[in-house]
Amino acid sequence: MKTYPFLDLGLANKPIEDELKKAACRVIESGRYLHGEETHLLEQEVASKCEAKYCVAVSNGLDALKLIFRAYKEMGLLHEGDKVIVPANTFIASVLAVSDNGLEPVLCEPSELTMNLNPEKINGLLDDKVKAILPVHLYGTACWSETLKQLAQERNLLIIEDNAQAIGAKASTRGLNGTFATGGLGHASGISFYPTKNLGGLGDAGAVITNDEQLAKIVKAVANYGSDRRYHNIYKGYNCRIDEMQAAMLRVKLSVLDNETERRNIIAKTYNQHICNPLVIVPHIFHDMVQVWHQYVVRVEKRDQFREYLADKGVQTDIHYATPPHLQPCYYELRDSKLPVTEKLANEVVSLPIAHPITVEDAVEISKIINNFNA
Ligand SMILES: *Cc1c(COP(=O)(O)O)cnc(C)c1O
């Protein structure tokens, strides 16, 4: 029986194995393993991809988001106890970045159509303590709207994007800086280069992107022991640096990102055209945006039966995410939040295979298998 792996990173990296090895040799021979040319070039390339001016490459995606909040505190724009609106249906790192900085996460329900922050639900959460919003471009679909833009402009809220899942995606309306690419829409954004992400390294890495020179400088300093120059520390900083080896791997991956995104788009379209089963809700394709399909997520009420049925047929699936942050033991204080849409999605979402080496033919076959599911 043919099997369809959910994700096999070794196979996914196979087509560029030679380039990766060459880049690794280049770094080994350079004798420079931190603060070098690869990091510098990666920063330029990622900034340009996000249509923004500055990029500071760091240790991982969670650190990127944490550094942004910390830098805004250093700038006096955020203070301990301020509230930040965060989607309730996100990977827990989005919420961790907020609470880690002594800020209070305010969880907001998603829209069932976009599975992203529902802009209509934001107004009811606003009060004088809300100082920022953290939209997450979940599964690779931009979370951006005129409403968000107006909130930023009229109520002076900071918009910090969690772009961990959406590099290369585009919104349908312009961001605060007049551009469309996610990561450059708000005041600052964090990205993750975790190996399973669309632009994934061979280890941990991430980046902060912004058009604000002062913010970029503070992030860079805080991420390097808080020093603005050698042995001169202006902040009580951390070590959140990226290394040259990872930067070099990521530059190779970035050179094929557009192809990979195109491939994911074709497979998503194939699934949407071929899946026809009243028990399965497919994700919406927004023709006025560029979606990058970090995950292709369907919704099924009888999820356990569906996943078991697919596993029997050789189709591996995953769940992103089965337990929302407010139901995790570490966020006991958020446990009583009323988030019915979030909980419904958490109970129904299933991610289908979409990464390389899944082909269009595979997607057609998987769709046929799905169409024969009747619980
Ligand atoms: C992966 C991810 C993060 C965290 O990134 P790491 O590099 O794993 O620290 C944050 N937010 C979202 C939405 C993610 O998917």
The ligand as a Gaussian input file, in Angstrom:
#p B3LYP/6-31G(d) Opt

LIG

0 1
 C        6.615000      27.925000      15.543000
 C        5.831000      29.054000      16.083000
 C        6.356000      29.926000      17.058000
 C        7.651000      29.702000      17.768000
 O        8.763000      29.565000      16.972000
 P       10.039000      28.721000      17.489000
 O       11.072000      28.996000      16.464000
 O        9.635000      27.295000      17.556000
 O       10.401000      29.269000      18.842000
 C        5.585000      31.016000      17.428000
 N        4.362000      31.221000      16.926000
 C        3.810000      30.391000      16.020000
 C        2.453000      30.708000      15.480000
 C        4.513000      29.272000      15.580000
 O        3.949000      28.459000      14.690000

